[in-house]
Amino acid sequence: MYLWIKAFHIMAVITWFAGLFYLPRLFVYHAQAEDEISRERFKVMERKLLRGIMNPSMVVALALGAWMIYLSPGWLSQGWMHAKLTLVALLVVYHHLCGRIRTRFAEDANTHSHVFYRWFNEAPVLALVGIVLLVVLKPF
């Protein structure tokens, strides 16, 4: 059973990360948009991505991850797991920050440039690298 949970957890994480990579990229393009039709299209794309894909995949990834820890509580005595869970917590914060930014765009109240969002887009990459290295190498 554990391997089934793990497989679906990995699929949910991949889906969540796809959204975490794509939504800030949409913010880049939205911040550059100069016509009303484009801005409205980005609003729809951002809303559907966040609500239809990112939110559900985050919930599933977190629930399945918690289930795996419940089935193997010994992982919580490992230092690498604490580091991984810290990165996951930061990703949840980042996810919710993306939601706040999406709302600001929806209200036509964005105050950041496309350059800001290009840098903002890099945070989940760093988290992904850290999480994968921690899970695979279990360095401590």
C-alpha positions as CSV (number, residue, x, y, z in Angstrom):
1,M,0.0,0.0,0.0
2,Y,2.8,2.4,0.9
3,L,4.3,2.3,-2.6
4,W,0.9,3.1,-4.2
5,I,0.6,6.1,-1.8
6,K,4.1,7.2,-2.7
7,A,3.5,6.9,-6.5
8,F,0.4,9.1,-6.2
9,H,2.2,11.5,-4.0
10,I,4.9,11.9,-6.6
11,M,2.3,12.5,-9.3
12,A,0.6,15.1,-7.2
13,V,3.9,16.8,-6.4
14,I,4.8,16.9,-10.1
15,T,1.4,18.5,-10.9
16,W,1.8,21.0,-8.1
17,F,5.3,22.0,-9.3
18,A,4.1,22.4,-12.8
19,G,1.7,25.0,-11.5
20,L,4.3,26.6,-9.2
21,F,6.5,27.0,-12.3
22,Y,3.8,28.2,-14.7
23,L,1.8,30.6,-12.6
24,P,4.6,33.0,-11.9
25,R,5.6,32.8,-15.6
26,L,2.0,33.9,-16.4
27,F,2.6,36.8,-14.0
28,V,5.6,37.8,-16.1
29,Y,3.5,37.9,-19.3
30,H,0.5,39.5,-17.5
31,A,2.8,42.3,-16.1
32,Q,4.0,42.9,-19.7
33,A,0.5,42.9,-21.3
34,E,-0.5,46.2,-22.8
35,D,-4.0,45.5,-24.0
36,E,-7.2,44.7,-22.1
37,I,-8.0,41.5,-24.0
38,S,-4.6,40.0,-23.1
39,R,-4.9,41.1,-19.4
40,E,-8.4,39.5,-19.2
41,R,-7.2,36.3,-20.8
42,F,-4.3,36.1,-18.3
43,K,-6.8,36.6,-15.4
44,V,-8.8,33.6,-16.6
45,M,-5.7,31.5,-17.1
46,E,-4.3,32.3,-13.7
47,R,-7.5,31.7,-11.9
48,K,-8.1,28.3,-13.6
49,L,-4.5,27.2,-13.0
50,L,-4.6,28.1,-9.3
51,R,-8.0,26.8,-8.5
52,G,-8.3,23.9,-10.8
53,I,-4.8,22.5,-10.8
54,M,-2.5,23.9,-8.2
55,N,-4.8,24.0,-5.1
56,P,-6.1,20.4,-5.6
57,S,-2.6,19.0,-6.4
58,M,-1.1,20.7,-3.3
59,V,-3.8,19.3,-1.1
60,V,-3.4,15.8,-2.5
61,A,0.4,16.0,-2.3
62,L,0.3,17.2,1.4
63,A,-2.3,14.6,2.4
64,L,-0.5,11.7,0.8
65,G,2.8,12.9,2.3
66,A,1.2,13.1,5.7
67,W,-0.2,9.6,5.2
68,M,3.2,8.2,4.3
69,I,4.7,9.8,7.5
70,Y,1.8,8.3,9.5
71,L,2.6,4.8,8.0
72,S,6.4,5.3,8.6
73,P,6.7,7.6,11.6
74,G,10.4,6.8,11.9
75,W,11.1,9.2,9.1
76,L,10.4,12.0,11.6
77,S,13.6,11.1,13.5
78,Q,15.7,11.8,10.5
79,G,17.3,15.3,10.0
80,W,16.8,15.3,6.3
81,M,13.1,14.9,6.7
82,H,12.9,17.9,8.9
83,A,14.8,19.9,6.3
84,K,12.5,18.6,3.6
85,L,9.4,19.5,5.6
86,T,10.8,23.0,6.1
87,L,11.1,23.4,2.3
88,V,7.6,22.0,1.8
89,A,6.3,24.5,4.4
90,L,8.1,27.3,2.4
91,L,6.5,26.0,-0.8
92,V,3.0,26.2,0.8
93,V,3.8,29.8,1.8
94,Y,5.0,30.5,-1.8
95,H,1.8,28.9,-3.1
96,H,-0.4,31.2,-1.0
97,L,1.7,34.2,-2.0
98,C,1.0,33.2,-5.6
99,G,-2.7,33.2,-4.7
100,R,-2.4,36.7,-3.3
101,I,-0.6,38.0,-6.3
102,R,-3.2,36.4,-8.6
103,T,-5.9,38.3,-6.7
104,R,-4.0,41.6,-7.1
105,F,-3.8,41.0,-10.8
106,A,-7.5,40.1,-10.9
107,E,-8.2,43.5,-9.2
108,D,-5.9,45.3,-11.6
109,A,-3.7,46.3,-8.6
110,N,-0.4,44.7,-9.6
111,T,2.6,46.9,-8.5
112,H,5.5,44.7,-9.7
113,S,7.3,44.6,-13.0
114,H,7.8,41.6,-15.2
115,V,11.5,41.5,-14.0
116,F,10.3,41.0,-10.4
117,Y,8.2,38.0,-11.5
118,R,11.1,36.6,-13.4
119,W,13.1,36.4,-10.2
120,F,10.1,35.3,-8.2
121,N,9.7,32.4,-10.6
122,E,13.0,30.9,-9.5
123,A,12.1,30.1,-5.8
124,P,10.3,26.8,-6.5
125,V,13.3,25.7,-8.6
126,L,15.6,26.0,-5.6
127,A,13.1,24.2,-3.4
128,L,12.7,21.4,-5.8
129,V,16.5,20.9,-6.1
130,G,16.8,20.9,-2.3
131,I,13.9,18.5,-1.8
132,V,15.0,16.0,-4.4
133,L,18.6,16.0,-3.1
134,L,17.4,15.5,0.5
135,V,15.0,12.7,-0.4
136,V,17.4,10.8,-2.6
137,L,20.7,11.3,-0.7
138,K,19.3,11.5,2.9
139,P,22.5,13.3,3.9
140,F,21.8,13.6,7.6
